[in-house]
Amino acid sequence: MEFQAILVETDGPLGLLTLNKPDRHNALDEHLIGEITEGLRQLEADAQVRVVVLSATGKSFCAGTDLQWQQRAARFTPSQNLQEARNLGDMLQTLNTLTKPVIARVQGPAYGGGVGLVAACDIALATYDALFALTDVKLGLLPALAAPYFQAAVGARHARRYLLTGERFSAAEAYRLGLIHELVPDEEALDDAVGEIVDKLLRNGPAALGACKEMLAALDGHPLDGDLVLESAARATQVRLSAEGQEGIAAFLEKRKPAWAQTLDEPA
């Protein structure tokens, strides 16, 4: 598939998906949503890719849903509107459930669905001047598709304030809430910080990272009961007995790097 609104690139084990509609502040419409979903699926299917970075060109990370698209959608049938909403939900779910770690590189404002993109990533880094907001209620709309990811990232109490007021908040506040993991002064520092996280991830077992993401999803909302103990024991045993698990143990005992360990500058 030839993309018009995004860039999909690979650099060895690193997959890069870049929103590339700077003239529209990378606002989400049906075309961008479809391309992001397909781009993520391509990177998921690429066995060489072990880590994905989600970034954007221009001054904005993502301005949320494109209001011109929203206006067009108002003329659609209810079933067509429902399908458009499902497509947006599918994009966020595809991002959230990718088996490979995804890092959000946030260089500018992220609003609405853009906040959903950030929240659905595993790790998020931003510049000090990045801004965030979920302003749907100001337009008489509902941030129904981004809200679950935002609430999962910041907690229900914080989510109530920002979803109900629609107010804009700073990168420092996003960091305090837990939406952003690390803040840096500028884009050069952002690239350096993202690179450091990528290198840390590439030192870890690829299958173990996927299993860890699956485990975290299963733990969400699960009561701390006997069933959880049994499930956790089964997961730990399965990974420990895998070829990757055995290689990791052997490498530690033999005081060497495991076969998968690499950095962007140092091949495995």
C-alpha positions as CSV (number, residue, x, y, z in Angstrom):
1,M,0.0,0.0,0.0
2,E,1.3,3.4,-0.9
3,F,0.7,5.9,1.9
4,Q,-0.3,9.5,1.3
5,A,-0.7,10.8,4.9
6,I,1.9,8.9,6.8
7,L,5.5,7.7,6.4
8,V,6.4,4.1,7.3
9,E,10.1,3.4,7.5
10,T,12.4,0.8,9.1
11,D,15.9,1.0,10.4
12,G,17.0,-2.5,11.3
13,P,14.9,-3.4,14.4
14,L,13.3,0.0,14.6
15,G,10.0,0.8,12.9
16,L,9.0,4.4,12.4
17,L,5.4,5.5,11.7
18,T,5.2,9.3,11.2
19,L,2.0,11.3,10.8
20,N,2.7,13.4,7.7
21,K,-0.1,16.0,7.2
22,P,1.6,19.1,8.8
23,D,-0.6,21.5,6.8
24,R,-3.6,20.0,8.6
25,H,-1.8,19.7,11.9
26,N,-2.0,15.9,11.4
27,A,-5.7,16.0,12.2
28,L,-7.4,12.7,11.9
29,D,-9.8,12.0,9.0
30,E,-10.9,8.7,7.4
31,H,-7.8,8.6,5.3
32,L,-5.2,9.2,8.0
33,I,-7.0,6.8,10.4
34,G,-7.0,4.0,7.8
35,E,-3.3,4.6,6.9
36,I,-2.2,4.6,10.6
37,T,-4.1,1.3,11.1
38,E,-2.5,-0.3,8.0
39,G,0.9,1.1,8.8
40,L,0.8,-0.4,12.3
41,R,-0.3,-3.7,10.9
42,Q,2.6,-3.7,8.4
43,L,5.1,-3.0,11.2
44,E,3.5,-5.7,13.4
45,A,4.0,-8.2,10.5
46,D,7.6,-7.3,9.9
47,A,9.6,-9.9,11.8
48,Q,12.7,-7.6,11.7
49,V,11.0,-4.8,13.6
50,R,11.2,-5.1,17.4
51,V,10.3,-1.5,18.5
52,V,8.0,1.1,17.0
53,V,8.2,4.9,17.3
54,L,5.1,7.0,16.6
55,S,6.0,10.6,15.6
56,A,4.7,13.5,13.5
57,T,6.0,16.1,11.2
58,G,5.3,19.9,11.6
59,K,4.4,21.9,14.7
60,S,1.6,19.6,16.0
61,F,1.7,16.0,17.0
62,C,-2.0,15.5,16.2
63,A,-4.8,18.1,16.4
64,G,-7.5,15.5,17.0
65,T,-10.2,14.7,14.5
66,D,-10.5,16.9,11.5
67,L,-13.6,19.1,11.8
68,Q,-14.1,19.2,8.1
69,W,-14.3,15.4,8.2
70,Q,-16.7,15.7,11.2
71,Q,-18.9,18.0,9.1
72,R,-18.9,15.6,6.2
73,A,-19.8,12.8,8.5
74,A,-22.8,14.7,9.7
75,R,-24.3,14.0,6.3
76,F,-23.7,10.3,6.5
77,T,-26.3,7.7,7.5
78,P,-26.3,6.5,11.1
79,S,-24.7,3.2,10.0
80,Q,-22.0,5.0,8.1
81,N,-21.3,7.2,11.1
82,L,-21.0,4.2,13.3
83,Q,-18.5,2.6,10.9
84,E,-16.4,5.7,10.9
85,A,-16.3,5.7,14.7
86,R,-15.5,2.0,14.7
87,N,-12.6,2.7,12.3
88,L,-11.2,5.2,14.8
89,G,-11.6,2.7,17.6
90,D,-9.9,0.0,15.5
91,M,-6.9,2.3,15.0
92,L,-6.5,2.9,18.7
93,Q,-7.0,-0.7,19.6
94,T,-4.5,-1.8,16.9
95,L,-1.9,0.6,18.5
96,N,-2.7,-0.5,22.0
97,T,-2.5,-4.2,21.3
98,L,0.6,-4.2,19.1
99,T,2.9,-7.0,20.4
100,K,5.9,-4.7,20.0
101,P,6.6,-1.8,22.3
102,V,5.5,1.6,20.9
103,I,7.0,4.9,21.9
104,A,5.2,8.2,21.3
105,R,7.5,11.0,20.3
106,V,5.4,14.1,21.0
107,Q,7.0,17.3,19.6
108,G,3.9,19.5,19.8
109,P,0.2,19.8,20.7
110,A,-1.9,16.6,20.9
111,Y,-5.6,17.1,21.1
112,G,-8.6,14.8,21.2
113,G,-7.7,11.7,19.3
114,G,-4.1,12.8,19.4
115,V,-4.2,12.3,23.2
116,G,-5.7,8.9,22.5
117,L,-2.8,8.0,20.3
118,V,-0.3,9.1,23.0
119,A,-2.2,7.2,25.8
120,A,-2.4,4.0,23.7
121,C,1.4,3.9,23.3
122,D,3.4,2.0,25.9
123,I,5.9,4.8,26.5
124,A,5.5,8.5,25.8
125,L,8.1,11.3,25.7
126,A,7.4,14.9,25.0
127,T,9.0,18.4,24.7
128,Y,8.3,20.9,27.4
129,D,6.2,23.0,25.1
130,A,3.8,20.2,24.1
131,L,0.2,20.8,25.0
132,F,-2.7,18.4,25.5
133,A,-6.5,18.6,25.6
134,L,-9.7,16.6,25.0
135,T,-12.0,19.4,24.0
136,D,-15.0,17.4,22.5
137,V,-17.5,18.6,25.1
138,K,-16.8,22.2,24.1
139,L,-18.2,21.3,20.7
140,G,-21.1,19.3,22.1
141,L,-19.3,16.0,21.3
142,L,-18.1,13.0,23.2
143,P,-14.4,11.8,23.4
144,A,-15.8,8.3,23.6
145,L,-13.0,6.5,21.7
146,A,-10.0,8.3,23.2
147,A,-11.4,8.3,26.8
148,P,-10.7,4.7,27.7
149,Y,-7.0,5.0,26.9
150,F,-6.8,8.4,28.6
151,Q,-8.5,7.1,31.7
152,A,-6.2,4.0,31.8
153,A,-3.2,6.3,31.5
154,V,-4.1,8.9,34.1
155,G,-6.7,7.3,36.4
156,A,-10.4,7.9,36.6
157,R,-10.2,10.9,39.0
158,H,-7.9,12.9,36.8
159,A,-9.8,11.8,33.7
160,R,-13.0,13.3,35.1
161,R,-11.6,16.7,35.3
162,Y,-10.0,16.9,31.9
163,L,-12.8,15.1,30.0
164,L,-15.5,17.2,31.6
165,T,-13.8,20.6,31.4
166,G,-12.2,20.2,28.0
167,E,-9.4,22.4,29.3
168,R,-5.9,22.4,27.9
169,F,-3.0,21.2,30.0
170,S,0.7,21.5,29.8
171,A,3.4,18.9,29.2
172,A,4.4,19.3,32.9
173,E,0.8,18.5,33.9
174,A,0.7,15.6,31.5
175,Y,3.9,14.3,33.2
176,R,2.4,14.7,36.6
177,L,-0.8,12.8,35.5
178,G,1.3,10.0,34.1
179,L,0.3,10.5,30.5
180,I,3.9,11.4,29.6
181,H,6.9,9.5,31.1
182,E,9.7,11.9,30.3
183,L,10.0,15.6,29.3
184,V,12.9,17.2,27.4
185,P,13.6,20.7,26.3
186,D,13.6,20.4,22.5
187,E,13.3,18.1,19.5
188,E,17.0,17.3,19.5
189,A,16.9,16.2,23.1
190,L,13.6,14.3,22.3
191,D,15.4,12.3,19.6
192,D,18.2,11.5,22.0
193,A,15.8,10.4,24.7
194,V,13.8,8.3,22.3
195,G,17.0,6.6,21.1
196,E,18.0,5.8,24.7
197,I,14.6,4.1,25.3
198,V,14.9,2.2,22.0
199,D,18.3,0.9,23.0
200,K,17.0,-0.3,26.4
201,L,14.2,-2.1,24.7
202,L,16.4,-3.8,22.2
203,R,18.5,-5.3,25.0
204,N,15.4,-7.2,26.1
205,G,14.0,-10.5,24.7
206,P,11.5,-9.7,21.9
207,A,9.1,-12.5,22.8
208,A,9.3,-11.6,26.5
209,L,8.3,-8.0,25.6
210,G,5.3,-9.2,23.7
211,A,4.4,-11.6,26.5
212,C,4.8,-8.7,29.0
213,K,2.4,-6.5,27.1
214,E,-0.1,-9.4,26.9
215,M,0.3,-10.0,30.7
216,L,-0.2,-6.3,31.5
217,A,-3.4,-6.2,29.4
218,A,-4.7,-9.3,31.2
219,L,-3.9,-7.8,34.7
220,D,-5.9,-4.7,34.0
221,G,-8.9,-4.9,36.3
222,H,-8.2,-8.5,37.3
223,P,-8.9,-9.2,41.0
224,L,-5.9,-10.3,43.0
225,D,-7.2,-13.8,43.6
226,G,-6.3,-17.4,43.2
227,D,-7.1,-17.5,39.5
228,L,-4.6,-14.7,38.9
229,V,-1.9,-16.7,40.8
230,L,-2.5,-19.7,38.5
231,E,-2.5,-17.6,35.4
232,S,0.7,-15.8,36.4
233,A,2.4,-19.0,37.2
234,A,1.5,-20.5,33.8
235,R,2.7,-17.4,32.0
236,A,6.0,-17.4,33.9
237,T,6.6,-21.1,33.2
238,Q,5.8,-20.8,29.5
239,V,8.3,-18.0,29.0
240,R,11.0,-19.6,31.2
241,L,10.8,-22.8,29.2
242,S,10.9,-21.1,25.8
243,A,14.0,-21.0,23.7
244,E,14.3,-17.3,24.4
245,G,14.0,-17.8,28.1
246,Q,16.6,-20.5,28.1
247,E,19.0,-18.4,26.1
248,G,18.6,-15.5,28.5
249,I,19.4,-17.7,31.5
250,A,22.4,-19.3,29.8
251,A,23.7,-15.8,28.7
252,F,23.5,-14.5,32.3
253,L,25.3,-17.6,33.8
254,E,28.0,-17.5,31.1
255,K,28.4,-13.7,31.5
256,R,27.7,-12.8,27.9
257,K,25.0,-10.9,26.0
258,P,22.0,-12.9,24.9
259,A,21.6,-13.6,21.2
260,W,19.0,-10.9,20.7
261,A,20.7,-8.0,22.5
262,Q,21.5,-5.1,20.2
263,T,21.3,-1.3,19.9
264,L,20.6,0.8,16.8
265,D,24.3,1.3,16.4
266,E,25.3,-2.2,17.2
267,P,23.7,-5.2,15.3
268,A,22.8,-8.4,17.2
